[in-house]
Amino acid sequence: MHSAATDSFRRLTAAPLCALALAAVPQTAFANFFDLRTGVDFTTWTLSGDATAFNNDLGDATDSYARLNRGIGGGSVGGAFAPGPVIVDFNAPFEVSFRFFVSHSGGVDGEGNPVGVQGDGLTFFMTGNTPALGQGGSDLGYGGSGMNGYAFAVDTFNFDNEPQAVSVQILGEGSSTPLAFTETGLPDIQPADYYQWFGTVGFTPSGDDDETGTLSFEILQAFTNQSYRVEWSSADWSSVATDVYDEESNFLGRGIHFGFTAGNGLADDVHFVGSLTVAPPIPEPSTWAMLLAGLGLAGFAARARRN
């Protein structure tokens, strides 16, 4: 990893990280809620292209990271794909939350402006296909992948015929051409004073039990309380999701694969996603006694100590 990117990572994993990672982000009462901000070990995911994964031991917690690409000019693309598929009810609301940050591997100047070229961006995707990595640069590792379904992009670099970066976008069918987008007006996704963002993907069904409805994608900066949102009202999961069966051919539900991709072309940025796992506290002996008593096992424990 480039030394400047490493310095950024060290600043991120200092003491304030735990508070930031667990900052209150409202959790709507969705029927299907997948919180990827906590409890994910990215070292167990399938990594493609230039992606790597590692765990950072914080003592009472573990911060797991997927570094989706390398911070080099000349093109780097990678993806991290979750074990799957997961079962989702596409006739009920669902929500997926994750956290991400971008590191300028070229560093920043004295005023916090990135040195080098920032770009190109990252996506969170949901597909019925086997996950596949697309092309780098403006395709963000998603365009050209051939995956059906949808992706939710933070695009940090634009050509003349593209939405002004930084933008949030909804993509579909393995194409980097947006179905919908919102231009944030931000000149940079990662000023030097803060790093991590929360991303939230939401789905509101049509109510017709046909697996169609409205998709939304929002990013939130916890320190500055900035948020940017895009919506698209023509989502159709009926031809995307797949039927999932167990080993005995029992129908389990409708399934989907998901993961992250990122890419750069001539840009220098490294794109990360992270998840925090807090170690459960070790109960005091008296607490164990109360737990055992509540389970009707106190007598058993006493006999075990005598034996």
Secondary structure, DSSP 8 states (H G I E B T S, - for coil): --HHHHHHHHHHTSTHHHHHHT--------SEEEETTBS--GGGSEEEET-EEEEEE-SSEEEEEEE-S---TT-EEEEEE-SS-EE--TTS-EEEEEEEEEEETT-B-TTS-BSS----EEEEEEESS------SGGGTTTTTS---SEEEEEE----TTS--SSEEEEEETTEEEEEEEEE---S-S--TT---EEEEEEEEE-SSSSSEEEEEEEEEETTTTEEEEEEEEEEE-TTTSEEEE-TT--EEEEEEEEEEEEEESS--EEEEEEEEEE------HHHHHHHHHHTT-HHHHHHHHH-
